[in-house]
Amino acid sequence: MITMIAFMNELPVPGVLSLYRNIFSDKTIFTGFILLVLTNFILLCVLYPLRKKSYCYTPFKCTNISYYLLLALLFFSAVMSYPRVFGVDFGIDMSTIYISTNIALLLCKKERMCWCSILHTVILLLVIVGGDRVDSIVSIVFLFIMNYEGGVVTESIKKVYLVCGGSILFVLSVISGIIRDGNAISIETIFYSLYAQQTVSDVLYVFLCSIGYYYENGINLSVLGNLLFGLFPGPFYGVVSDYNYTILLLKKFMPNPGGGLFFSEG
């Protein structure tokens, strides 16, 4: 929303959003703004009543050996999936295994300061600082806000840790994005990222492309087929399918880096 407001007021924004600023009509931009306002309002209505609730769960019993095996699988899948992080490219994408292993480790959660948790944190930070944030950022936040105590994993957040840890994680994420894009790190680029990060701008650009396509070409229900049936092998399968909305936009409307807001298909 902040990046959208900056874009509407012609403030500098990074990436393709600045390169293709003039292709979007006022109608497209205004529609995107209204949809973002409505979406944020709905999310706040859902989340606000939950602000005073605390969450807990009973973790699966897991021996240290099993936990270390999961950590080894996590590291191996990270090396295979993120070549720009580790500098080697085997041409194999195991990101789904990486994400699933993170979930398994969180379901078998140990104490925050034990070696198992520390190694898990190190692997996540390596991937984040290396430039691949999206598959790791939620895991590392969850790792720190949930604490294992008395056989139960309970939400445990101290404001000072939240502010300090959140600030450090934000700066690390910004730096990793700058490094990934081959730009120099400076106070200006970090400050710039407060309102318009590269990834956010790319996501917003794809979202606006979706609206622009709709106004110029009308409804195309095939993208909903990809959303609903993309779990099964076939013509709708995966993000490389011709029916995936970013591929459809690429071939029939405008080039894009992929992604988009979660309601861009709609």
Disulfide bonds with the S-S distance in Angstrom:
none
